[in-house]
Amino acid sequence: MNLEHIYTSTFPELALPAEPEVPAATTGHWINKDLAVELGLDAAWLASADGLRWLTGADEMTVALAYSGHQFGHLSPILGDGRAHLLGEVTTSEKRVDIHLKGSGLTPFSRPGSDGKAPLSAVWREAVIGEALHALGVPTSRALAVLQTGETVRRRSPLPEPAGILVRVADSHLRVGTFQYAHMNMGSDQRIELAGYALSRHYPQVNPGDNPALTLLQLVAERQAQLVAQWMGLGFVHGVLNTDNVSISGQAIDFGPCAFIDGFSHEAVYSSIDRGGRYAYRNQPGITQWNLARFAESLLDLIDSADPNRAVHLATDVLAHFEEIYQDARTRIFAAKLGVTVEDAAGASSERLVAFIDRTLDLLNEYTLDFTGFFRMLTDAPDQLVELLPASEVMEDWLADLAALRQDTGTAPDRAEGLMQTANPVYIPRNLHLEAALRAAEGGDTVPILRLLDAVRQPFTRRPDLEDLETAPARSRFFTSFCGT
């Protein structure tokens, strides 16, 4: 399949020529056959020598993408792809997607001292998390292939570990940081064209009207509100929600030091570099709204060039609406997890539902209950929940109030079960299981990682041969993840 380069040719200021560093010893460690089929690619061919050349951009005009970003609240005017290369775009029957390398060597944006490479374990982590999120219905970038380069890098310790390259597929790599960079380095006509490009690529069904920049802000805010609500409903912590990691398409992207919560805590943080808890579980909605405010700032003069105060007013209204969209999405997601319909819930019942969701999370937080395990037990064996707490009457009261809420909202038992069966997974990439599989893959044994992949790709289907993957190993609450840079 031929790769196209429409973004690169349309916005050369945002895509600098850069050639990947792909050692001759590079091999395909894993090919995502399911994704290959979706893209109209032959998985067997991708595993061949010619396929490997295509996957690594050997015959393409590759580029490193330019963008800025607020990292932990501080603006870095120039970030860009410091260890990544855009190969080009593929058009499917449904949309256009990017093919992108990560861990593929130095670029003009590489920081001093960087080698531009990535550990094989970090590459595999992103591949597994992406497939898990996809199977759980979350918009996300995905791995088309995991490559092993034959090199070694040093990241987690002084000891060398195998290096790898992620071949990533995303709806695009347009970020909030892309528009921040454009705001500082491009003219208004070019930026209007960039906003139009983003709208036509990601929101083709929407009429941009006479204010495309404002329309884009509204649509991105809506998708980000829905995305972060899905994360919250799965106990997923992205890890590094900098503005350069917020996608205009509404996909999850660049989730390096991420994790699914085992023992629940509102303050759950897994990234080794987030020492202040800026991107903790509880903070993800607020941080996303903050990132969207930075996005709005980069568009203000396009929203209304003649009246800055009006531009601020219009953008502020959009950002205020984010909270409403997020809360509605969160309520619907957790209602399904609790087996409660929201179609018939109105007024006082709706307020009771929101309060009950908050009460449930506070209960999980107080007793550090397993997030995924709790909701799946509620689905399959609710009577066993009383055994989770030292004082059974606490859970008995909670179950009684849940039953009353279902009755008040007209939720029949079979309807409740149906909602929970499709909202509460059996399998997630539990942190220590994933870590053990990553260590095995580093040593050349891919059986554990492929077994875990098989489980999380069918997250709602319990299988007797995967029982050990249903629960968290001991000491999982001490888990820390690393970004791999």
N, C-alpha and C positions, 0 to 999 in steps of 0.2 A: 504493500500500500504506500502511495506517495504521501509525503508530509507537505503541508502547506505552511506558509509563513506570513499570513495576512497581518497579524498583530505587529510582527517585526518590521514589515515593510511600511505599515501605516504610521507607526510611532517609533522611528529609529532612535529618537532621543531616549526612549525607555528600554532599549534592548541593545546592549553593546556586544560586538563580536567577541566570542570566547570559545576556545576549543577544549573539549573534555580531555582529561588525562585518563585514558583507559589502558591499563597494562595489557600486554600481549597474553598474559596468563589468565585473564578474566574469563570466568565461566558462568553459565546460568545456574544459579543455586535453586531457583524455583520460578516457574512460569505460572501466572494466574490464568488457567485455561478458561474459566468462566468469564472473566473480563475480556479475554482475547476474543471469545465468541461474540460478546456484546459489541466489540469494536470492529467486527468483521475480519479478524486476523486469524491466521492458522497457527494454533499453539505449537504444533509440531515444527512448523517452519521457524517460529521464534526461537526454538531450542537449537536450531541448526547454526552453523557458522555464519551463513548469510543473515539469519534472523538476529544473531548477536550483533552484527555490524549495524543492522537497522535500529536495534534497541539502544545502541550507544552513539548513534548519530555519526557514524563514520563517513557518510557521504552527504551530510547535511550542513547547512549554514546555521550553526548553533550560536546561541547568544546567552548572555547573563542579563537578567532583568533588573532594572533600576527601580528602587523604591526607598522611601524614608520610613521612619517608625518611631513611635513612642515606646521605648523599652523600659518597663518598670516605672513609667511615668515621666521619663526624660526623653526629650526629642533627640534622635540621631538623624541629622539632615540627609546623610548618605549612608544607606545600608546596602541594599541590593543583594543579588545572589552571590554570596561569597564562596559557596562550595556546590553550586548547582548550575545546570545548563538547560535551557529550553531547546528541545529538538525541533518542535513544530507542532502543527495542529492536524487532527484527524477529524473528518466529518462522518458521522454515523447517520442513520436514518432519522434520528431524533435531535441531534445537536452536534456542535463542534466542541472538541475537547483538546486539551494540551497534553503532549507527551514530554516529560520533564525528567531530568536526571538529578539525583541528590547524592552528594558524596563523590562527585566526579572531577574534583581537582580545583586548582586555583583559577580565579577570574579577576577582572579589573577591580572587583569589589571586595576581594579577600582582605581580611585584616592582617596587620603585621604579625608574623609568627604562625599564621595559619598554614595548614598543609592542604586544605580544601577537601579532605577525605572524611569518611565516616566509618565507624566501627560496624562490622557485620551485624552485631547484636542490635544496634540502633536502627539499622535498616529493617531487620526482621521485626522489631517492635512496631514500627510504623505500619508495616505490612499487615501484621496480625490485628492491630487496633483498627485499622481501616476496614478490614474485612468484617470485623465484629460490628462496628458501627453501621456498615452497609446492611448487614443481615438484620440489624435491629431497626432498620428503617430510617436511619439518620443520614442526611445528605453529607457526603464525605469524599475527599480524594481517596484514591485507592492505588495499590501497587499492582502494576502489570508484571513486574519481574523483580526478583532479588538476585543480584549478581555478586559473585565473590571475586575479588581482584587479584588474590595471591599476595597482596601486600599486608603489612601490619601497621597499626597505629597505637598510640598510647593515650588513653582517655581516663578510665576509672582508676587506674593504678599505674605504677611505673612499669608493670609488665606489659609486653606487647599483646595485642589481640588482633584477630583477622579483620581486614577492611572489606567493605562492600559498597555497592552502588544500588540505590533504589531507583527503579524506573516507575515514575509516578504518573497517574492520569488524574487530571482535574478539569472541571468545567472551564476554568481559566486560572491564571495566577495573578489576576487583578486583585489588589488588596486595598484596604484603606490607605496603607502606606504608599501605594502607587499614586493615589490622588494627592497625598501630602507632598510627594516629590514633585509631581507635575505642578502643583500650586507654587512651589518655590523656583521652578526651573523652566516653565513653559508659558507661552502667551495664552490669553483667554480663548482665542479662536481654536487653538490646539486642544485646550482643555474641554471646551464644548464638544469638540469632535470625539474626545476620549469618553466623555459622559454618554454621548450618543452611541458609541461603539459598545460600551458596557450594557446599555439598555437593549440594543438590537441583539446582542449575543445572549444575554441572560434573561431578558424579559421581553421577548419578541411579541408576545400577545398583548402588551400594554401600549396604549397610545401615550407617547411622552408629553403630549399637549404643548403649551407654549412656554413651559418651564422645565426642560428636561433634567436640569440639575436637581431641582426640588423633587421631581418624580423619582429620580434615581435614589435620592436620600430616603424617600418614603419606602420604596421597595426593598432596599437593602436593610433598613431598620426592621421592617416586617419579617424578613427572612432570618435575620440575626436573632430577633426575639423568639421566633419559633425554634431556631436551632438550639439556643441556650436552654430553652424550656425542655427540649428533648434530653439534653445532657443532664439536667437536674433530675429528670425522671428516671434516669439510668444510673445515677450516682457516679457520673463521669466527670473527672477533673482534667481539663485540657492541659493545664500546667503553665503555659506561657502565653497569655492573652494580650500580647503587645499588638499595636495597631498594624504592624507588618504581618501579623498572623490572623488577620480578620479578612475573610474573603468577600468580595463584592457579590459573588454568586450565591452566597449563603451556605457554602459547604464548610465542613470542618477541614482544617488544613494545618500543616506544620505542628502536629501534636506529638512532639518528641518526648518530653518528660511528663507524660500523661499517665493516668491510671483510673481504674474503676475502684470505687470505695468498697472495702470489705466491711470491717467494723465501722459503723457509721459515726461521723462527726461533722457537724456544720462547718468546722474549721479545717477539714481535711486538706492537706497539702502534701504533694509527693515530690515535687521538683526540688532538686538539691540546691538550686540557685534562688528559690523563692523563700528566703529566710524570714521575711516579714509577713508572709501569708497574703500578699496582695491578690494572688489568683486562687485563693482557697475556694472550696466548693460553694460556700455561702456567698462569696463575693462575685461570682461569675456574671450574674445578671447586671449588677451595678457597674462592673468593669466593662461589660459589653456596651452598655449605654454610654459610658464615658468615652469609649473608643469611637462610638458613633458621633459623639459631640466633636471629636477631633476631625472626623470625616466631614461633618457639617461645616466646620471652620474652613476646610479646604475648598468648599463649594460656595461660600457666601457671596462672593462677587459675581458668581455665575447665576445664583438664585435671583439676585436683584443688584445690578451694577450701579443703578442710579440712587438707590436708597438703602444704605447699609443697615439702618434700623429695621426696615421692613424685612430685609433678608434674615436678620437675627430673629425677628418675631416668627417668621414662617418656619425657620429651622427649629426653633424652640418648640413650636407646636408639634412638629414631627417627633422630636425626642420625647416629649411628654406622652405622646401616643404609644411609644415603645412600651412603656410600663403596662398600659392596658392590654396590648397584644400579648405581652409576655405572661401576664397574670392569667389571661384567659386560656392560653396554651398550657400553662403549668397546671391549672385547675383541671382541664380536660384530660391531661396525661395522667395525673395522679388519681383522678376519679376512676379511670379505666383500671389502674393498678389496684384500686380498692374495690373494684367491682360495683361501681356506682354510676348510673347513667346521669348525664348532665342535660340531656334534651328536655327532660321534664322538671328539672330543678330550677326554681326561680325564687326570687325574693329571699325570704328568711332561710329557705332550704339551701340556696346557693351560698349564703353567708355561713351557714352551718358547715357546708362542705369544705369551704376554704379553711375555716377554723379547725376542722377535723384533720385536714391534711397537715396543717402546721403542728397540731397536737401529735400526730403520728410521727413526724420527723423529730420532734422534741423527745418523744418516747425512745426512738431508735438512738438518738444522741445520748440520752441519759444513761442508757444501759449498753451502749456501744454494740448494738445488735447488727448482725450481718445484713446489709441493705438488700442485696439481691436475694439472699436466702430467706429473709423475712417475708418479702412479697411473694416468693414462690411457695413458701409454706402456707401462706394465706390462701393461695390458689389451690393447692393440692391437699393440704391437711391442716385446716385452720384450728382444729381442736388441739393440735400439738403446740400451738403458740403459747399456751399457758405455762408450758414447761421451760420457757426461755427466761423467765424472770423469777427472782427469789420469792416475790410476793405475787402469787397467781391472781389475786383479786384485781390487780392493776390491769392485767391483760383481759381478764373476764369483763371488767367494766368497759374496756376499749372495744371488745368484740360485741358487747351488747349495744353500745352506741353506734357501731358500724351497722349492725342489723337494723336499728331504728332508722338510720339514715337511708339505707337501701329501701326500706318500706316507705318512707316519706317521699322518696324520689320515684317510686313506682318501679323499682328494679327487681324483676323476677329472678329467682335463684339461677335458672339456666342462663339468663342474660348476664348476671354477675359473673358466673363462671366463664362464659365466652369472652367477656371483656378481659378478665385476668389472664386467661390462657394465652392471649396474644399481646399482652402488655408486660408480663413478668417472665423474663428469660430464666431458663435453667442454667445456661452456660454463658459466662463472660470470661474474658482473659484475666483470670484471677492472678494477682500480681506475682506471688511467689511461684505459682505454676508456670507462668510465662518466663520468669527469670530462670528457672531451672531448665526450661526448654531452650532458652537463648544460650545458656552456658553449654548445653549439649550441642547446639548447632555450631558454636564456635569451635568445638572439638571435632566437627565433621559428622555428627550424628543428627540428622534432621527428622528422625522418627518422632520425637516428642513434639517438635514444633508443628509438624504436619498433622499430628493427632489433635493438638489443641486447635489448629485452624479448622479441622473437620468439625470439631464440636461447636465453635463459635459461629460457624457459617450456618448452622441449624440450631439457633439458640433456644428455641421453644420446644424442641423435641428431645425428651429424655431417652437415653440409651443405656442399657445395663453395663456395657463395656466402658462407659465413661463416668462411672459413679464418682471416681476420685476427683474429677474436675468440677464437681458441683459445689464444693465447699472450700473455704479458705484454709490453708495450712496454718499451724500455730505460728505465732509471732508475725503474722502478716501486717499487723498495724505498725510495725517498725519499718515498713518498706519505704525506700527512697529511690526515685528514678533520676536518670541523667539524660541530658539532651543530645549527647553524642557529638557535640561540636569540639 
